[in-house]
Amino acid sequence: MSLPRESASAPLRRRSLLAASLASVLGLSACSTPSLNTGNPPPVAVAPAAPLPPKAAPQPPRIGLALGGGAARGFAHIGVIQVLEEQGIKADLVAGTSAGSLVAALFASGMNGKELATLAENMDEGAITDWAFPTRGLIRGEALARYVREKTGAKLIEQMKLPLGIVATDLSDGSGALFRRGDTGVAVRASSSVPAVFQPVKIGTREYVDGGLVAPVPVRFARQMGAELVIAVDISSPPDKNPPGDAMRMLLQTFSIMGRSINNFELGEADVVIRPKLDGVGSADFGARRRSIQAGREAATAMLPLLRARIEAKTR
């Protein structure tokens, strides 16, 4: 008798039955998967942490230049500006008094240190002097205003490439005025109007004279404009130990005496004070231009270590 032949699928069925029997004995469903857990809930997948935002780059302080008055000694401001540019130290704003207002206006209009030096060497003193019949001043000052308009492209104060502030003194009450808008030439003329030398300048309903009467170096006005670090350039003349006899030099001597006490207060608010060595250079000495520029360069270079330290301390 022949035995019934097992089909090809029979071994598979037997293996399936055996697996089901074992699962029944072990208490597992036929489709379950063994787990190493001992009753604890399965681990929860944790999403990767979001990347931290990039750290902001340190921000240097807002640097303000405060350029003081000193007539022809103002050429020293150009040397200071040259050194700052060469060292990559960028001024964010500039305020000027008297001679400093002229350099500040030219600098704010977009001229660099080299261009300022070229302009200074070619400056004709007569181009900024218009003599008047002696009434309230020997010089009208309109020639200076025209010169400023010409060299700055007739830009208004608020149109300058660099924020500009020009300081003058209100003749009626002696208060300081900071011009941030309007005709740049008129503002520089007002800031430079030394009483009895230049005629007072009428702006609106008020008259203005030299800003050096209230701020020989306009440190607090630079602060008012938003400077966080102020570089003050003091080009004032010390009082002459042997006062001259002529009226003009006596007047300048008086201003030197007045300015010294005001400067002591004003400069105390500066972070860095640069004092070019201008011994022997008088306020009317327009022939010492190159010497004054070089004195500005040397004084600024000497103060670079302190200036860098101050900038670093205020960088946040």
Contacts in CASP RR format, 6 or more apart in sequence:
PFRMAT RR
TARGET T0000
AUTHOR 0000-0000-0000
METHOD contacts of the structure
MODEL  1
MSLPRESASAPLRRRSLLAASLASVLGLSACSTPSLNTGNPPPVAVAPAA
PLPPKAAPQPPRIGLALGGGAARGFAHIGVIQVLEEQGIKADLVAGTSAG
SLVAALFASGMNGKELATLAENMDEGAITDWAFPTRGLIRGEALARYVRE
KTGAKLIEQMKLPLGIVATDLSDGSGALFRRGDTGVAVRASSSVPAVFQP
VKIGTREYVDGGLVAPVPVRFARQMGAELVIAVDISSPPDKNPPGDAMRM
LLQTFSIMGRSINNFELGEADVVIRPKLDGVGSADFGARRRSIQAGREAA
TAMLPLLRARIEAKTR
19 30 0 8 1.000
20 30 0 8 1.000
23 29 0 8 1.000
23 30 0 8 1.000
23 32 0 8 1.000
28 34 0 8 1.000
58 315 0 8 1.000
58 316 0 8 1.000
59 315 0 8 1.000
59 316 0 8 1.000
60 311 0 8 1.000
60 314 0 8 1.000
60 315 0 8 1.000
61 228 0 8 1.000
61 229 0 8 1.000
61 311 0 8 1.000
61 314 0 8 1.000
61 315 0 8 1.000
61 316 0 8 1.000
62 92 0 8 1.000
62 93 0 8 1.000
62 226 0 8 1.000
62 227 0 8 1.000
62 228 0 8 1.000
62 229 0 8 1.000
63 89 0 8 1.000
63 90 0 8 1.000
63 91 0 8 1.000
63 92 0 8 1.000
63 93 0 8 1.000
63 227 0 8 1.000
63 228 0 8 1.000
63 229 0 8 1.000
63 230 0 8 1.000
63 231 0 8 1.000
63 311 0 8 1.000
64 91 0 8 1.000
64 92 0 8 1.000
64 93 0 8 1.000
64 94 0 8 1.000
64 95 0 8 1.000
64 222 0 8 1.000
64 225 0 8 1.000
64 226 0 8 1.000
64 227 0 8 1.000
64 229 0 8 1.000
64 230 0 8 1.000
64 231 0 8 1.000
65 81 0 8 1.000
65 84 0 8 1.000
65 91 0 8 1.000
65 93 0 8 1.000
65 94 0 8 1.000
65 95 0 8 1.000
65 104 0 8 1.000
65 107 0 8 1.000
65 222 0 8 1.000
65 230 0 8 1.000
65 231 0 8 1.000
65 233 0 8 1.000
66 94 0 8 1.000
66 95 0 8 1.000
66 96 0 8 1.000
66 217 0 8 1.000
66 218 0 8 1.000
66 219 0 8 1.000
66 221 0 8 1.000
66 222 0 8 1.000
66 230 0 8 1.000
66 231 0 8 1.000
66 232 0 8 1.000
66 233 0 8 1.000
66 270 0 8 1.000
67 74 0 8 1.000
67 77 0 8 1.000
67 94 0 8 1.000
67 95 0 8 1.000
67 96 0 8 1.000
67 97 0 8 1.000
67 99 0 8 1.000
67 100 0 8 1.000
67 101 0 8 1.000
67 103 0 8 1.000
67 104 0 8 1.000
67 217 0 8 1.000
67 218 0 8 1.000
67 233 0 8 1.000
68 74 0 8 1.000
68 77 0 8 1.000
68 96 0 8 1.000
68 97 0 8 1.000
68 98 0 8 1.000
68 99 0 8 1.000
68 100 0 8 1.000
68 212 0 8 1.000
68 216 0 8 1.000
68 217 0 8 1.000
68 218 0 8 1.000
68 232 0 8 1.000
68 233 0 8 1.000
68 234 0 8 1.000
68 235 0 8 1.000
68 236 0 8 1.000
69 96 0 8 1.000
69 97 0 8 1.000
69 98 0 8 1.000
69 99 0 8 1.000
69 100 0 8 1.000
69 101 0 8 1.000
69 212 0 8 1.000
69 216 0 8 1.000
69 217 0 8 1.000
69 235 0 8 1.000
69 236 0 8 1.000
70 98 0 8 1.000
70 99 0 8 1.000
70 100 0 8 1.000
70 235 0 8 1.000
70 236 0 8 1.000
70 237 0 8 1.000
70 283 0 8 1.000
71 98 0 8 1.000
71 99 0 8 1.000
71 252 0 8 1.000
71 282 0 8 1.000
71 283 0 8 1.000
71 284 0 8 1.000
72 99 0 8 1.000
72 281 0 8 1.000
72 282 0 8 1.000
72 283 0 8 1.000
72 284 0 8 1.000
72 285 0 8 1.000
72 286 0 8 1.000
72 287 0 8 1.000
72 288 0 8 1.000
72 289 0 8 1.000
72 292 0 8 1.000
73 99 0 8 1.000
73 235 0 8 1.000
73 236 0 8 1.000
73 237 0 8 1.000
73 276 0 8 1.000
73 278 0 8 1.000
73 281 0 8 1.000
73 282 0 8 1.000
73 283 0 8 1.000
73 285 0 8 1.000
73 292 0 8 1.000
74 99 0 8 1.000
74 100 0 8 1.000
74 102 0 8 1.000
74 103 0 8 1.000
74 235 0 8 1.000
74 292 0 8 1.000
75 120 0 8 1.000
75 288 0 8 1.000
75 289 0 8 1.000
75 292 0 8 1.000
75 293 0 8 1.000
76 233 0 8 1.000
76 235 0 8 1.000
76 276 0 8 1.000
76 278 0 8 1.000
76 292 0 8 1.000
76 293 0 8 1.000
76 295 0 8 1.000
76 296 0 8 1.000
76 299 0 8 1.000
77 99 0 8 1.000
77 100 0 8 1.000
77 103 0 8 1.000
77 104 0 8 1.000
77 233 0 8 1.000
77 235 0 8 1.000
77 296 0 8 1.000
78 103 0 8 1.000
78 113 0 8 1.000
78 116 0 8 1.000
78 117 0 8 1.000
78 120 0 8 1.000
78 292 0 8 1.000
78 293 0 8 1.000
78 296 0 8 1.000
79 113 0 8 1.000
79 117 0 8 1.000
79 293 0 8 1.000
79 294 0 8 1.000
79 295 0 8 1.000
79 296 0 8 1.000
79 297 0 8 1.000
79 300 0 8 1.000
80 231 0 8 1.000
80 233 0 8 1.000
80 274 0 8 1.000
80 276 0 8 1.000
80 296 0 8 1.000
80 297 0 8 1.000
80 299 0 8 1.000
80 300 0 8 1.000
81 91 0 8 1.000
81 103 0 8 1.000
81 107 0 8 1.000
81 112 0 8 1.000
81 113 0 8 1.000
81 116 0 8 1.000
82 113 0 8 1.000
82 114 0 8 1.000
82 116 0 8 1.000
82 117 0 8 1.000
82 293 0 8 1.000
82 297 0 8 1.000
82 300 0 8 1.000
83 296 0 8 1.000
83 297 0 8 1.000
83 300 0 8 1.000
83 301 0 8 1.000
83 304 0 8 1.000
84 90 0 8 1.000
84 91 0 8 1.000
84 231 0 8 1.000
84 300 0 8 1.000
85 112 0 8 1.000
85 113 0 8 1.000
87 304 0 8 1.000
89 307 0 8 1.000
89 311 0 8 1.000
91 107 0 8 1.000
91 162 0 8 1.000
91 231 0 8 1.000
92 162 0 8 1.000
92 163 0 8 1.000
92 227 0 8 1.000
93 162 0 8 1.000
93 163 0 8 1.000
93 164 0 8 1.000
93 165 0 8 1.000
93 222 0 8 1.000
93 225 0 8 1.000
93 226 0 8 1.000
93 227 0 8 1.000
94 104 0 8 1.000
94 107 0 8 1.000
94 108 0 8 1.000
94 162 0 8 1.000
94 163 0 8 1.000
94 164 0 8 1.000
94 165 0 8 1.000
94 222 0 8 1.000
95 104 0 8 1.000
95 164 0 8 1.000
95 165 0 8 1.000
95 166 0 8 1.000
95 167 0 8 1.000
95 178 0 8 1.000
95 218 0 8 1.000
95 221 0 8 1.000
95 222 0 8 1.000
95 225 0 8 1.000
96 103 0 8 1.000
96 104 0 8 1.000
96 165 0 8 1.000
96 166 0 8 1.000
96 167 0 8 1.000
96 191 0 8 1.000
96 218 0 8 1.000
96 221 0 8 1.000
97 167 0 8 1.000
97 191 0 8 1.000
97 210 0 8 1.000
97 211 0 8 1.000
97 212 0 8 1.000
97 215 0 8 1.000
97 216 0 8 1.000
97 217 0 8 1.000
97 218 0 8 1.000
98 191 0 8 1.000
98 192 0 8 1.000
98 194 0 8 1.000
98 210 0 8 1.000
98 211 0 8 1.000
98 212 0 8 1.000
99 192 0 8 1.000
99 235 0 8 1.000
100 191 0 8 1.000
100 235 0 8 1.000
101 165 0 8 1.000
101 166 0 8 1.000
101 167 0 8 1.000
101 187 0 8 1.000
101 188 0 8 1.000
101 191 0 8 1.000
101 192 0 8 1.000
101 211 0 8 1.000
102 144 0 8 1.000
102 148 0 8 1.000
102 188 0 8 1.000
102 192 0 8 1.000
103 116 0 8 1.000
104 164 0 8 1.000
104 165 0 8 1.000
104 166 0 8 1.000
105 148 0 8 1.000
105 152 0 8 1.000
105 160 0 8 1.000
105 164 0 8 1.000
105 166 0 8 1.000
105 184 0 8 1.000
105 185 0 8 1.000
105 187 0 8 1.000
105 188 0 8 1.000
106 116 0 8 1.000
106 119 0 8 1.000
106 148 0 8 1.000
106 151 0 8 1.000
106 152 0 8 1.000
107 113 0 8 1.000
107 116 0 8 1.000
107 162 0 8 1.000
108 160 0 8 1.000
108 161 0 8 1.000
108 162 0 8 1.000
108 163 0 8 1.000
108 164 0 8 1.000
109 151 0 8 1.000
109 152 0 8 1.000
109 153 0 8 1.000
109 155 0 8 1.000
109 160 0 8 1.000
109 161 0 8 1.000
109 184 0 8 1.000
110 160 0 8 1.000
110 161 0 8 1.000
110 162 0 8 1.000
111 119 0 8 1.000
111 151 0 8 1.000
117 293 0 8 1.000
119 151 0 8 1.000
120 289 0 8 1.000
120 293 0 8 1.000
121 289 0 8 1.000
121 290 0 8 1.000
123 286 0 8 1.000
123 289 0 8 1.000
125 286 0 8 1.000
126 143 0 8 1.000
127 143 0 8 1.000
127 147 0 8 1.000
128 141 0 8 1.000
128 143 0 8 1.000
128 144 0 8 1.000
128 147 0 8 1.000
129 139 0 8 1.000
129 143 0 8 1.000
129 144 0 8 1.000
130 139 0 8 1.000
130 140 0 8 1.000
130 141 0 8 1.000
130 142 0 8 1.000
130 143 0 8 1.000
130 144 0 8 1.000
131 138 0 8 1.000
131 139 0 8 1.000
131 140 0 8 1.000
132 138 0 8 1.000
132 139 0 8 1.000
132 140 0 8 1.000
132 199 0 8 1.000
135 199 0 8 1.000
136 196 0 8 1.000
136 199 0 8 1.000
136 200 0 8 1.000
137 195 0 8 1.000
137 196 0 8 1.000
137 197 0 8 1.000
137 198 0 8 1.000
137 199 0 8 1.000
138 196 0 8 1.000
138 197 0 8 1.000
138 198 0 8 1.000
139 197 0 8 1.000
139 198 0 8 1.000
139 199 0 8 1.000
140 198 0 8 1.000
140 199 0 8 1.000
141 189 0 8 1.000
141 192 0 8 1.000
141 193 0 8 1.000
141 198 0 8 1.000
141 199 0 8 1.000
141 201 0 8 1.000
142 189 0 8 1.000
144 185 0 8 1.000
144 188 0 8 1.000
144 189 0 8 1.000
144 192 0 8 1.000
145 183 0 8 1.000
145 185 0 8 1.000
145 186 0 8 1.000
145 188 0 8 1.000
145 189 0 8 1.000
146 185 0 8 1.000
148 184 0 8 1.000
148 185 0 8 1.000
148 188 0 8 1.000
148 189 0 8 1.000
149 183 0 8 1.000
149 184 0 8 1.000
149 185 0 8 1.000
152 160 0 8 1.000
152 184 0 8 1.000
152 185 0 8 1.000
155 184 0 8 1.000
156 181 0 8 1.000
156 182 0 8 1.000
156 183 0 8 1.000
156 184 0 8 1.000
157 164 0 8 1.000
157 165 0 8 1.000
157 166 0 8 1.000
157 179 0 8 1.000
157 180 0 8 1.000
157 181 0 8 1.000
157 182 0 8 1.000
157 183 0 8 1.000
157 184 0 8 1.000
157 187 0 8 1.000
158 180 0 8 1.000
158 181 0 8 1.000
158 182 0 8 1.000
160 184 0 8 1.000
163 180 0 8 1.000
163 225 0 8 1.000
164 180 0 8 1.000
164 184 0 8 1.000
165 178 0 8 1.000
165 179 0 8 1.000
165 180 0 8 1.000
165 218 0 8 1.000
165 221 0 8 1.000
165 225 0 8 1.000
166 178 0 8 1.000
166 179 0 8 1.000
166 184 0 8 1.000
166 187 0 8 1.000
166 188 0 8 1.000
166 190 0 8 1.000
166 191 0 8 1.000
167 176 0 8 1.000
167 177 0 8 1.000
167 178 0 8 1.000
167 179 0 8 1.000
167 191 0 8 1.000
167 211 0 8 1.000
167 212 0 8 1.000
167 214 0 8 1.000
167 215 0 8 1.000
167 218 0 8 1.000
167 221 0 8 1.000
168 176 0 8 1.000
168 177 0 8 1.000
168 179 0 8 1.000
168 187 0 8 1.000
168 190 0 8 1.000
168 191 0 8 1.000
168 193 0 8 1.000
168 201 0 8 1.000
168 208 0 8 1.000
168 209 0 8 1.000
168 210 0 8 1.000
168 211 0 8 1.000
169 175 0 8 1.000
169 176 0 8 1.000
169 177 0 8 1.000
169 208 0 8 1.000
169 209 0 8 1.000
169 210 0 8 1.000
169 211 0 8 1.000
169 212 0 8 1.000
169 213 0 8 1.000
169 214 0 8 1.000
170 176 0 8 1.000
170 177 0 8 1.000
170 206 0 8 1.000
170 207 0 8 1.000
170 208 0 8 1.000
171 200 0 8 1.000
171 206 0 8 1.000
171 207 0 8 1.000
171 208 0 8 1.000
171 209 0 8 1.000
172 206 0 8 1.000
172 207 0 8 1.000
174 213 0 8 1.000
174 214 0 8 1.000
175 214 0 8 1.000
176 211 0 8 1.000
176 214 0 8 1.000
176 215 0 8 1.000
177 208 0 8 1.000
178 218 0 8 1.000
178 221 0 8 1.000
178 224 0 8 1.000
178 225 0 8 1.000
179 187 0 8 1.000
179 190 0 8 1.000
179 191 0 8 1.000
180 225 0 8 1.000
186 201 0 8 1.000
186 203 0 8 1.000
187 203 0 8 1.000
189 198 0 8 1.000
189 201 0 8 1.000
190 201 0 8 1.000
190 203 0 8 1.000
190 208 0 8 1.000
190 209 0 8 1.000
191 208 0 8 1.000
191 210 0 8 1.000
191 211 0 8 1.000
192 198 0 8 1.000
192 210 0 8 1.000
193 199 0 8 1.000
193 200 0 8 1.000
193 201 0 8 1.000
193 208 0 8 1.000
193 209 0 8 1.000
193 210 0 8 1.000
194 209 0 8 1.000
194 210 0 8 1.000
194 251 0 8 1.000
194 255 0 8 1.000
195 209 0 8 1.000
195 210 0 8 1.000
195 213 0 8 1.000
196 251 0 8 1.000
197 248 0 8 1.000
197 251 0 8 1.000
198 209 0 8 1.000
198 210 0 8 1.000
200 207 0 8 1.000
200 208 0 8 1.000
200 209 0 8 1.000
201 207 0 8 1.000
201 208 0 8 1.000
201 209 0 8 1.000
202 208 0 8 1.000
212 255 0 8 1.000
212 259 0 8 1.000
212 262 0 8 1.000
213 258 0 8 1.000
214 262 0 8 1.000
215 221 0 8 1.000
215 262 0 8 1.000
215 266 0 8 1.000
216 234 0 8 1.000
216 236 0 8 1.000
216 259 0 8 1.000
216 262 0 8 1.000
216 263 0 8 1.000
216 266 0 8 1.000
217 232 0 8 1.000
217 233 0 8 1.000
217 234 0 8 1.000
217 236 0 8 1.000
217 263 0 8 1.000
217 266 0 8 1.000
217 267 0 8 1.000
217 270 0 8 1.000
218 266 0 8 1.000
219 230 0 8 1.000
219 232 0 8 1.000
219 266 0 8 1.000
219 267 0 8 1.000
219 268 0 8 1.000
219 269 0 8 1.000
219 270 0 8 1.000
220 266 0 8 1.000
220 269 0 8 1.000
222 230 0 8 1.000
223 230 0 8 1.000
223 269 0 8 1.000
228 314 0 8 1.000
229 271 0 8 1.000
229 272 0 8 1.000
229 310 0 8 1.000
229 311 0 8 1.000
229 314 0 8 1.000
230 269 0 8 1.000
230 270 0 8 1.000
230 271 0 8 1.000
230 272 0 8 1.000
231 270 0 8 1.000
231 271 0 8 1.000
231 272 0 8 1.000
231 274 0 8 1.000
231 307 0 8 1.000
232 266 0 8 1.000
232 267 0 8 1.000
232 270 0 8 1.000
232 272 0 8 1.000
232 273 0 8 1.000
232 274 0 8 1.000
233 274 0 8 1.000
233 275 0 8 1.000
233 276 0 8 1.000
233 296 0 8 1.000
234 263 0 8 1.000
234 267 0 8 1.000
234 273 0 8 1.000
234 274 0 8 1.000
234 275 0 8 1.000
235 275 0 8 1.000
235 276 0 8 1.000
235 278 0 8 1.000
236 256 0 8 1.000
236 259 0 8 1.000
236 260 0 8 1.000
236 263 0 8 1.000
237 252 0 8 1.000
237 256 0 8 1.000
237 278 0 8 1.000
237 282 0 8 1.000
237 283 0 8 1.000
238 256 0 8 1.000
238 260 0 8 1.000
239 253 0 8 1.000
239 256 0 8 1.000
239 257 0 8 1.000
239 260 0 8 1.000
240 249 0 8 1.000
240 253 0 8 1.000
240 256 0 8 1.000
243 249 0 8 1.000
243 250 0 8 1.000
243 253 0 8 1.000
244 250 0 8 1.000
244 253 0 8 1.000
248 284 0 8 1.000
252 283 0 8 1.000
252 284 0 8 1.000
267 273 0 8 1.000
271 310 0 8 1.000
271 314 0 8 1.000
272 303 0 8 1.000
272 306 0 8 1.000
272 307 0 8 1.000
272 310 0 8 1.000
274 296 0 8 1.000
274 299 0 8 1.000
274 300 0 8 1.000
274 303 0 8 1.000
275 299 0 8 1.000
276 292 0 8 1.000
276 295 0 8 1.000
276 296 0 8 1.000
276 298 0 8 1.000
276 299 0 8 1.000
277 295 0 8 1.000
277 298 0 8 1.000
277 299 0 8 1.000
278 292 0 8 1.000
278 295 0 8 1.000
281 288 0 8 1.000
281 291 0 8 1.000
281 292 0 8 1.000
281 295 0 8 1.000
282 288 0 8 1.000
END
